[in-house]
Structures are given as C-alpha cells and as structure tokens.
Amino acid sequence: MSSHSAVPLPEPSVGPPTPAPLPAHLTLLYRGPLASCDYDCPYCPFAKRRDSPATLRVDRAALERFVDWVEERAEVDPGTRFSVLFTPWGEGLVRSWYRRAIVRLGRLPHVERVAIQTNLSGRLGWLADADLASTALWTTYHPGEVAHERFLARARELLDLGVRFSVGVVGEPEHLAAARRMRAALPEEVYLWINAAEGRTYTDAEAATWLRIDPHFHYSRLPHPSRGLPCRTGDSVLSVDGDGNVRRCHFVDQPLGNLYDGSFRERLGPSGCPLTCCDCHIGYVHLESLDLYEVFRGGVIERIPAAPGT
C-alpha cells in the first residue's frame, strides 16, 4: 500500500452560464414612454397629448439603450438577424432621437428591416442618410387632421427618395371618400390598407366597399379567434417597453423577463396564444393559422404585401 496521500484534484472552474440562444431571426416591437402626438384624432386616446420634458428625456434615454442593445448583438449573438418595428403611442418622427435610431439601426448589417408607425407629419429629409435597403415606413393618413394635398405631397417625396412605405386609413364612414381619393392618387404599387374602426360592425355591403380599396380588409374586419393557436409571438417576435420588459406581444401583459439582463431568453419558444381573440394587425399578422407571412412576404413589419406573382 502506498504511503503517499492522494493529491486532491483541482476544483473545476465554474463560469457564468451560457445564455439561451436567440432564434435565427428575431422581430422586436418597441414601444417606449412617448405618448405625445401632434394630431387630434377622435378615435385615438393619445390625441394632442403633450409629454413633459422629463418624460421626453426618459424616452430618449430608453430608446438609445435599446438601440445599443441591438447593435451589441453583432458580437453577443452573431447568429441572429433582427427586424425592428417602432410602435409608439405618440408620433415618433417629430423627435430627433427616433430619426437617429432608424438611421443607426438600418445601417447595421445584422438588421434586416427597421420601420416605424407614423402619421407622416414630420420632415423627411433625414431619410437621405438612411439605408433604404433596410428602412421602411408604416404611414397612416388621417383625413380629419391633414389635407389630402399635404399628405400626398409627403407620399410623393417618399417615392422620390426611394423609401418603402404603406399608407393606411381608419375605416370610419366619414373617411370613405378621402380613402378613395387617396387610393386613386397614389401609384398602384403603394399599398393602401384599411383598418377596421374599433368597436364598429360592418355589414357585408359596407365591407365590400372597403374591400374595393384594400383587398386585404377582410383580415381587419373581424377579430380573429386565437386562444391556443400557434403564434410567432413569444418565440421569434417579442414586444419590448422602455424599461426593457419583454412580453410576447403588446396585448399580453405577462412579462417573459427583461431584455437587458437576459432573463427573457429562457422563456422563448413556440406556444399558443393565451387570449380569446386578436383584433390588431401587429398582433394577428403573427398568427400562423392566417399565413399572413406569405401574404406580406418581404414586408411584414411595414405592412406591405408581396407583389402578385413574386
């Protein structure tokens, strides 16, 4: 028997746990504290709201932190590509930090698309600095707030710049003539969508009238049953607020974790929708049962359908 004592083996080094990987493509719907808007639409609860200077400072800092996080993914999560849609309660493009964020994100090689919902009231010259291969606008025409000629001039400016964009109108009866006029004035390749007005029921005849303007209006006309149905939200699509809280989508309150501490990662994965129905395009477009990723192939976040035959 050897008289030598056994030499203790060194303790294995324990490093930080490897974070759960992100999917190959991740769409982020970002909505910070901003709630101010320069329009006074009667169907919007945020009409003519003014944010305090303190709120605007918080919104700016939160947005810059979010953009930093996306930029850092090139090294931290090199296998993931991103799409980012800004869905502010208010009007973002009248704020310089949203314009800078879109330009900055659009130039990142791992960002496939960046877009924002906007009333198009702000100036557009800044888009000359944007990467137009990855930048797009989801615009809404509000006939009670802006003259036809003014909005159309903005749309033509976007066309001259080569910017991808869609145009939308809320399907209120008093907007019908304005929507028809705008559809006739825009080039055929510019998609004009119609959102069903909240709380409004459309007869078949009324729906047919709107369908002649927007052939996809039937998707917006009625809420979509969704409970238990497979949805990309919570897996490859996430909602992020100004504090970095991550939810599967804007309409499900239960948090998955936080973007900045990585706690959301472990909860990512396919799952059925927990809600009874979904009645907003930024939600139901991700329902797999509707196959709208095929309808809007190449333009999901900016709401631009694929061209026929492509």
C-alpha positions, 0 to 999 in steps of 0.5 A: 500500500502506498504511503503517499496521500492522494493529491486532491484534484483541482476544483473545476472552474465554474463560469457564468452560464451560457445564455439561451440562444436567440432564434435565427431571426428575431422581430422586436416591437418597441414601444417606449414612454412617448405618448405625445402626438401632434394630431387630434384624432377622435378615435385615438386616446393619445390625441394632442397629448403633450409629454413633459420634458422629463418624460421626453428625456426618459424616452430618449434615454430608453430608446438609445439603450435599446438601440445599443442593445441591438447593435451589441448583438453583432458580437453577443449573438452573431447568429441572429438577424433582427427586424425592428418595428417602432410602435409608439403611442405618440408620433415618433418622427417629430423627435430627433432621437427616433430619426437617429435610431432608424438611421443607426439601426438600418445601417447595421448589417445584422438588421434586416428591416427597421420601420416605424408607425407614423402619421407622416407629419414630420420632415423627411429629409433625414431619410437621405442618410438612411439605408433604404435597403433596410428602412421602411415606413408604416404611414397612416393618413388621417383625413380629419387632421391633414389635407389630402394635398399635404399628405400626398405631397409627403407620399410623393417625396417618399417615392422620390427618395426611394423609401418603402412605405404603406399608407393606411386609413381608419375605416370610419364612414366619414373617411370613405371618400378621402380613402378613395381619393387617396387610393386613386392618387397614389401609384398602384404599387403603394399599398393602401390598407384599411383598418377596421374602426374599433368597436364598429360592425360592418355589414357585408355591403359596407365591407365590400366597399372597403374591400374595393380599396384594400383587398386585404380588409377582410383580415381587419374586419373581424377579430380573429379567434386565437386562444391556443393557436400557434403564434410567432409571438413569444418565440421569434417576435417579442414586444419590448417597453422602455424599461426593457420588459419583454412580453410576447406581444403588446396585448399580453401583459405577462412579462417573459423577463427583461431584455437587458439582463437576459432573463427573457431568453429562457422563456422563448419558444413556440406556444399558443396564444393565451387570449380569446381573440386578436383584433390588431394587425401587429398582433394577428399578422403573427398568427400562423393559422392566417399565413399572413407571412406569405401574404406580406412576404418581404414586408411584414413589419411595414405592412406591405404585401408581396407583389402578385406573382413574386 
